[in-house]
């Protein structure tokens, strides 16, 4: 009887931690180009009345320019490609990777990284957060221009847009859009 009560309590706790109940729920974007499937799994924070999402540290921006961002919330964003693709002018082999960005006012640096299973930009080891040296495990580093959306996007969104010879992975939040070309 005690084991059943403990098991039920553990199940209730696990349900309370379900990703769909998080303030920044999980999202997924996917596309198939020819024989290559591309998927991004990430957490989707909301604006929640904040007016200063991207900007300088001095302006107390949520995501400061020049600082590595997990490109979402909660766990690190994961990118999977089932075939080799070109990201800008760099080859990305089929596989699963973490995705990080460094926002800037005119362009963003995009880090496709081999470190997996991260909680944000590091790992919890024995209850202590240990940052990971992101550049040391980068596989591809690309730069993408910042664009402006006509309509505001309340919740951070990653969307694939079909393009000649591949697709663009577009990161959208508030009126900012950054599109990264993936080509076959």
C-alpha positions as YAML, in Angstrom:
chain: A
units: angstrom
residues:
- id: 1
  name: UNK
  ca: [0.00, 0.00, 0.00]
- id: 2
  name: UNK
  ca: [2.82, 2.42, 0.88]
- id: 3
  name: UNK
  ca: [4.60, 1.66, -2.41]
- id: 4
  name: UNK
  ca: [1.40, 2.45, -4.31]
- id: 5
  name: UNK
  ca: [1.00, 5.79, -2.47]
- id: 6
  name: UNK
  ca: [4.64, 6.71, -3.12]
- id: 7
  name: UNK
  ca: [4.27, 5.70, -6.78]
- id: 8
  name: UNK
  ca: [1.10, 7.79, -7.11]
- id: 9
  name: UNK
  ca: [2.80, 10.78, -5.46]
- id: 10
  name: UNK
  ca: [5.75, 10.44, -7.86]
- id: 11
  name: UNK
  ca: [3.36, 10.29, -10.80]
- id: 12
  name: UNK
  ca: [1.55, 13.42, -9.60]
- id: 13
  name: UNK
  ca: [4.88, 15.26, -9.25]
- id: 14
  name: UNK
  ca: [5.96, 14.15, -12.73]
- id: 15
  name: UNK
  ca: [2.67, 15.43, -14.14]
- id: 16
  name: UNK
  ca: [3.21, 18.82, -12.47]
- id: 17
  name: UNK
  ca: [6.58, 19.08, -14.22]
- id: 18
  name: UNK
  ca: [5.13, 18.22, -17.63]
- id: 19
  name: UNK
  ca: [6.56, 20.56, -20.31]
- id: 20
  name: UNK
  ca: [3.06, 21.65, -21.41]
- id: 21
  name: UNK
  ca: [2.55, 23.31, -18.00]
- id: 22
  name: UNK
  ca: [5.70, 25.41, -18.18]
- id: 23
  name: UNK
  ca: [5.47, 29.18, -18.63]
- id: 24
  name: UNK
  ca: [7.50, 28.62, -21.83]
- id: 25
  name: UNK
  ca: [5.99, 25.47, -23.38]
- id: 26
  name: UNK
  ca: [7.75, 23.21, -25.84]
- id: 27
  name: UNK
  ca: [7.44, 23.80, -29.56]
- id: 28
  name: UNK
  ca: [8.56, 21.98, -32.68]
- id: 29
  name: UNK
  ca: [9.09, 23.06, -36.27]
- id: 30
  name: UNK
  ca: [9.81, 20.61, -39.06]
- id: 31
  name: UNK
  ca: [10.16, 20.43, -42.83]
- id: 32
  name: UNK
  ca: [11.23, 17.86, -45.40]
- id: 33
  name: UNK
  ca: [13.35, 18.96, -48.35]
- id: 34
  name: UNK
  ca: [13.86, 16.21, -50.93]
- id: 35
  name: UNK
  ca: [14.94, 13.27, -48.75]
- id: 36
  name: UNK
  ca: [16.13, 15.33, -45.77]
- id: 37
  name: UNK
  ca: [13.94, 15.88, -42.71]
- id: 38
  name: UNK
  ca: [14.84, 18.89, -40.55]
- id: 39
  name: UNK
  ca: [13.36, 19.46, -37.09]
- id: 40
  name: UNK
  ca: [13.86, 21.98, -34.30]
- id: 41
  name: UNK
  ca: [12.60, 21.28, -30.76]
- id: 42
  name: UNK
  ca: [12.64, 24.29, -28.44]
- id: 43
  name: UNK
  ca: [10.82, 26.11, -25.64]
- id: 44
  name: UNK
  ca: [8.67, 29.11, -26.53]
- id: 45
  name: UNK
  ca: [8.77, 32.05, -24.10]
- id: 46
  name: UNK
  ca: [6.10, 34.74, -24.26]
- id: 47
  name: UNK
  ca: [6.61, 38.49, -24.30]
- id: 48
  name: UNK
  ca: [4.40, 38.75, -21.17]
- id: 49
  name: UNK
  ca: [4.27, 42.54, -21.18]
- id: 50
  name: UNK
  ca: [8.04, 42.93, -21.43]
- id: 51
  name: UNK
  ca: [9.02, 45.69, -23.82]
- id: 52
  name: UNK
  ca: [12.75, 45.10, -23.88]
- id: 53
  name: UNK
  ca: [13.42, 41.63, -25.28]
- id: 54
  name: UNK
  ca: [16.52, 42.19, -27.47]
- id: 55
  name: UNK
  ca: [18.88, 45.03, -26.63]
- id: 56
  name: UNK
  ca: [21.86, 46.11, -24.59]
- id: 57
  name: UNK
  ca: [22.73, 44.91, -21.11]
- id: 58
  name: UNK
  ca: [22.66, 48.56, -20.01]
- id: 59
  name: UNK
  ca: [19.01, 48.75, -21.10]
- id: 60
  name: UNK
  ca: [18.29, 45.59, -19.06]
- id: 61
  name: UNK
  ca: [17.19, 43.59, -22.13]
- id: 62
  name: UNK
  ca: [15.91, 40.06, -21.51]
- id: 63
  name: UNK
  ca: [18.24, 38.76, -24.25]
- id: 64
  name: UNK
  ca: [21.28, 41.09, -24.36]
- id: 65
  name: UNK
  ca: [23.23, 41.74, -27.54]
- id: 66
  name: UNK
  ca: [26.59, 39.98, -27.68]
- id: 67
  name: UNK
  ca: [25.64, 37.26, -25.16]
- id: 68
  name: UNK
  ca: [25.06, 33.58, -25.95]
- id: 69
  name: UNK
  ca: [21.35, 32.67, -25.85]
- id: 70
  name: UNK
  ca: [19.85, 29.19, -25.72]
- id: 71
  name: UNK
  ca: [17.44, 30.38, -28.46]
- id: 72
  name: UNK
  ca: [14.29, 29.84, -26.46]
- id: 73
  name: UNK
  ca: [13.86, 28.92, -22.81]
- id: 74
  name: UNK
  ca: [14.39, 25.95, -20.48]
- id: 75
  name: UNK
  ca: [16.57, 23.27, -22.12]
- id: 76
  name: UNK
  ca: [18.87, 24.05, -25.03]
- id: 77
  name: UNK
  ca: [17.18, 24.10, -28.43]
- id: 78
  name: UNK
  ca: [17.84, 20.94, -30.48]
- id: 79
  name: UNK
  ca: [18.18, 20.72, -34.25]
- id: 80
  name: UNK
  ca: [18.03, 17.42, -36.16]
- id: 81
  name: UNK
  ca: [18.83, 16.97, -39.85]
- id: 82
  name: UNK
  ca: [18.62, 13.51, -41.49]
- id: 83
  name: UNK
  ca: [20.86, 14.39, -44.43]
- id: 84
  name: UNK
  ca: [23.86, 16.60, -45.02]
- id: 85
  name: UNK
  ca: [22.97, 20.26, -45.67]
- id: 86
  name: UNK
  ca: [24.76, 23.53, -46.22]
- id: 87
  name: UNK
  ca: [24.22, 26.24, -43.60]
- id: 88
  name: UNK
  ca: [25.38, 29.35, -45.38]
- id: 89
  name: UNK
  ca: [28.65, 28.18, -46.95]
- id: 90
  name: UNK
  ca: [29.38, 25.48, -44.33]
- id: 91
  name: UNK
  ca: [28.52, 21.79, -44.48]
- id: 92
  name: UNK
  ca: [26.45, 20.35, -41.63]
- id: 93
  name: UNK
  ca: [26.47, 16.55, -41.47]
- id: 94
  name: UNK
  ca: [23.31, 14.61, -40.69]
- id: 95
  name: UNK
  ca: [22.77, 14.42, -36.93]
- id: 96
  name: UNK
  ca: [21.31, 16.08, -33.85]
- id: 97
  name: UNK
  ca: [22.79, 19.28, -32.48]
- id: 98
  name: UNK
  ca: [22.16, 22.08, -29.98]
- id: 99
  name: UNK
  ca: [21.35, 25.52, -31.37]
- id: 100
  name: UNK
  ca: [22.57, 28.74, -29.77]
- id: 101
  name: UNK
  ca: [22.55, 32.32, -30.98]
- id: 102
  name: UNK
  ca: [24.33, 35.55, -30.14]
- id: 103
  name: UNK
  ca: [21.91, 38.38, -30.99]
- id: 104
  name: UNK
  ca: [23.08, 41.72, -32.31]
- id: 105
  name: UNK
  ca: [21.26, 44.80, -33.61]
- id: 106
  name: UNK
  ca: [22.16, 44.14, -37.29]
- id: 107
  name: UNK
  ca: [23.03, 40.43, -37.38]
- id: 108
  name: UNK
  ca: [23.05, 37.32, -35.21]
- id: 109
  name: UNK
  ca: [25.71, 34.66, -34.88]
- id: 110
  name: UNK
  ca: [24.22, 31.18, -35.04]
- id: 111
  name: UNK
  ca: [26.05, 28.32, -33.29]
- id: 112
  name: UNK
  ca: [25.18, 24.75, -34.27]
- id: 113
  name: UNK
  ca: [26.82, 22.73, -31.56]
- id: 114
  name: UNK
  ca: [27.65, 19.11, -30.73]
- id: 115
  name: UNK
  ca: [26.93, 19.43, -26.96]
- id: 116
  name: UNK
  ca: [23.60, 17.72, -26.23]
- id: 117
  name: UNK
  ca: [21.38, 17.29, -23.17]
- id: 118
  name: UNK
  ca: [22.02, 20.79, -21.90]
- id: 119
  name: UNK
  ca: [19.91, 22.79, -19.49]
- id: 120
  name: UNK
  ca: [20.24, 26.13, -21.21]
- id: 121
  name: UNK
  ca: [23.94, 26.73, -21.82]
- id: 122
  name: UNK
  ca: [25.28, 24.17, -19.36]
- id: 123
  name: UNK
  ca: [24.61, 21.10, -17.24]
- id: 124
  name: UNK
  ca: [23.51, 20.50, -13.68]
- id: 125
  name: UNK
  ca: [26.05, 18.25, -11.97]
- id: 126
  name: UNK
  ca: [25.32, 17.29, -8.36]
- id: 127
  name: UNK
  ca: [22.81, 20.13, -8.16]
- id: 128
  name: UNK
  ca: [25.33, 22.73, -9.37]
- id: 129
  name: UNK
  ca: [25.09, 24.46, -12.75]
- id: 130
  name: UNK
  ca: [28.23, 24.06, -14.82]
- id: 131
  name: UNK
  ca: [28.46, 26.19, -17.98]
- id: 132
  name: UNK
  ca: [29.61, 24.54, -21.20]
- id: 133
  name: UNK
  ca: [32.23, 26.20, -23.42]
- id: 134
  name: UNK
  ca: [29.87, 26.61, -26.40]
- id: 135
  name: UNK
  ca: [32.47, 27.75, -29.00]
- id: 136
  name: UNK
  ca: [34.68, 24.74, -28.17]
- id: 137
  name: UNK
  ca: [31.99, 22.31, -29.37]
- id: 138
  name: UNK
  ca: [30.63, 24.31, -32.33]
- id: 139
  name: UNK
  ca: [30.18, 22.39, -35.57]
- id: 140
  name: UNK
  ca: [28.93, 25.30, -37.70]
- id: 141
  name: UNK
  ca: [28.97, 29.02, -36.95]
- id: 142
  name: UNK
  ca: [27.03, 31.26, -39.34]
- id: 143
  name: UNK
  ca: [25.89, 34.86, -39.43]
- id: 144
  name: UNK
  ca: [22.35, 35.91, -40.36]
- id: 145
  name: UNK
  ca: [20.90, 39.37, -40.90]
- id: 146
  name: UNK
  ca: [18.20, 40.81, -38.64]
- id: 147
  name: UNK
  ca: [14.91, 41.56, -40.36]
- id: 148
  name: UNK
  ca: [11.73, 43.25, -39.15]
- id: 149
  name: UNK
  ca: [8.29, 41.62, -39.03]
- id: 150
  name: UNK
  ca: [5.23, 43.68, -39.93]
- id: 151
  name: UNK
  ca: [3.12, 42.09, -37.18]
- id: 152
  name: UNK
  ca: [4.30, 41.43, -33.64]
- id: 153
  name: UNK
  ca: [4.87, 37.81, -32.57]
- id: 154
  name: UNK
  ca: [3.94, 37.47, -28.85]
- id: 155
  name: UNK
  ca: [5.49, 34.02, -28.36]
- id: 156
  name: UNK
  ca: [9.00, 33.12, -29.58]
- id: 157
  name: UNK
  ca: [8.62, 31.06, -32.74]
- id: 158
  name: UNK
  ca: [10.94, 29.05, -34.96]
- id: 159
  name: UNK
  ca: [9.47, 28.36, -38.40]
- id: 160
  name: UNK
  ca: [10.82, 26.74, -41.54]
- id: 161
  name: UNK
  ca: [10.14, 28.56, -44.80]
- id: 162
  name: UNK
  ca: [10.59, 26.66, -48.07]
- id: 163
  name: UNK
  ca: [13.23, 28.26, -50.32]
- id: 164
  name: UNK
  ca: [14.96, 27.35, -53.58]
- id: 165
  name: UNK
  ca: [17.11, 24.29, -52.93]
- id: 166
  name: UNK
  ca: [16.19, 24.02, -49.25]
- id: 167
  name: UNK
  ca: [14.56, 25.97, -46.44]
- id: 168
  name: UNK
  ca: [15.20, 28.94, -44.19]
- id: 169
  name: UNK
  ca: [14.97, 28.42, -40.43]
- id: 170
  name: UNK
  ca: [13.40, 31.67, -39.19]
- id: 171
  name: UNK
  ca: [13.57, 32.81, -35.57]
- id: 172
  name: UNK
  ca: [10.77, 35.26, -34.76]
- id: 173
  name: UNK
  ca: [9.90, 37.23, -31.64]
- id: 174
  name: UNK
  ca: [8.19, 40.59, -31.20]
- id: 175
  name: UNK
  ca: [9.13, 42.31, -34.51]
- id: 176
  name: UNK
  ca: [12.54, 40.64, -34.94]
- id: 177
  name: UNK
  ca: [13.11, 37.95, -37.56]
- id: 178
  name: UNK
  ca: [16.39, 36.19, -38.27]
- id: 179
  name: UNK
  ca: [16.44, 33.59, -41.08]
- id: 180
  name: UNK
  ca: [19.23, 31.06, -41.50]
- id: 181
  name: UNK
  ca: [19.53, 29.33, -44.91]
- id: 182
  name: UNK
  ca: [19.71, 25.52, -45.01]
- id: 183
  name: UNK
  ca: [20.36, 24.17, -48.52]
- id: 184
  name: UNK
  ca: [20.77, 20.70, -49.99]
...
